[in-house]
Amino acid sequence: MEKRRLIKHNLSPEYKNDTRLKLFENRILRVDDVAELLGVSKGHVYNMVSDGRLKKRKRGRLFFFLEEILDWIEEGEMT
C-alpha cells in the first residue's frame, strides 16, 4: 500500500491534475467508479460480480474497496 502512495505522489505535474485520479482519492468505490477504473461497462462489472471474479460488499447497493480492486488487478496474468 505504501508503494502505491509513493507512485501516486511521484506523478508528473500534468497527471496530478487529471480528474480521473479523483477515483483513487476514494477508498470505497461504486459500480460506476469500478467500471471507469477498469475501462469497462457497468454491465461488465455486474457480470464480474455475478461470476465471483470481483469482491464486493452490499448494503442495499454494491460497494467495492479500492485496495481489493487493485489487488485483483495485480493478481492478473502477466503478458
C-alpha positions as CSV (number, residue, x, y, z in Angstrom):
1,M,0.0,0.0,0.0
2,E,2.8,2.4,0.8
3,K,4.3,1.7,-2.6
4,R,1.1,2.8,-4.3
5,R,1.0,6.0,-2.3
6,L,4.6,6.8,-3.4
7,I,3.7,6.1,-7.0
8,K,0.7,8.4,-6.8
9,H,2.7,11.3,-5.3
10,N,5.5,10.9,-7.8
11,L,3.3,11.5,-10.8
12,S,4.4,14.2,-13.2
13,P,2.5,17.5,-12.9
14,E,0.3,17.0,-15.9
15,Y,-1.1,13.9,-14.4
16,K,-1.6,15.2,-10.9
17,N,-4.5,17.4,-12.1
18,D,-6.1,14.6,-14.1
19,T,-9.8,14.3,-12.9
20,R,-9.7,10.5,-13.3
21,L,-7.2,10.4,-10.4
22,K,-10.1,11.5,-8.1
23,L,-11.2,7.9,-8.2
24,F,-8.1,7.0,-6.3
25,E,-8.8,9.5,-3.5
26,N,-11.8,7.5,-2.5
27,R,-11.3,4.2,-0.8
28,I,-14.8,3.0,-1.3
29,L,-16.0,2.7,-4.9
30,R,-19.4,2.3,-6.6
31,V,-20.1,0.3,-9.8
32,D,-19.6,3.4,-11.9
33,D,-16.2,4.0,-10.3
34,V,-15.0,0.4,-10.9
35,A,-16.2,0.5,-14.5
36,E,-14.3,3.7,-15.2
37,L,-11.2,2.4,-13.3
38,L,-11.2,-0.9,-15.3
39,G,-12.3,0.7,-18.6
40,V,-15.3,-1.5,-19.0
41,S,-19.1,-1.0,-18.9
42,K,-21.2,-1.1,-15.8
43,G,-22.9,-4.2,-17.1
44,H,-19.5,-5.9,-17.4
45,V,-18.8,-5.0,-13.7
46,Y,-22.1,-6.6,-12.7
47,N,-21.2,-9.7,-14.7
48,M,-17.8,-10.0,-13.0
49,V,-19.5,-9.7,-9.6
50,S,-22.1,-12.3,-10.6
51,D,-19.3,-14.7,-11.7
52,G,-17.5,-14.1,-8.4
53,R,-14.5,-12.5,-10.1
54,L,-14.7,-9.3,-8.1
55,K,-15.0,-8.9,-4.4
56,K,-17.9,-6.7,-3.3
57,R,-19.8,-5.5,-0.3
58,K,-23.6,-5.0,-0.3
59,R,-25.6,-2.6,1.8
60,G,-28.6,-2.1,-0.4
61,R,-26.1,-1.2,-3.1
62,L,-22.8,-2.7,-4.3
63,F,-19.6,-1.2,-2.8
64,F,-16.0,-2.1,-3.6
65,F,-12.8,-1.4,-1.7
66,L,-10.1,0.2,-3.8
67,E,-7.4,-1.9,-2.3
68,E,-9.2,-5.1,-3.2
69,I,-9.7,-3.9,-6.8
70,L,-6.1,-3.0,-7.1
71,D,-5.0,-6.4,-5.6
72,W,-7.3,-8.1,-8.1
73,I,-5.6,-6.3,-11.0
74,E,-2.1,-7.2,-9.6
75,E,-3.0,-10.8,-9.3
76,G,-3.9,-11.0,-13.0
77,E,-1.7,-12.8,-15.6
78,M,1.4,-11.1,-16.8
79,T,1.5,-10.9,-20.6
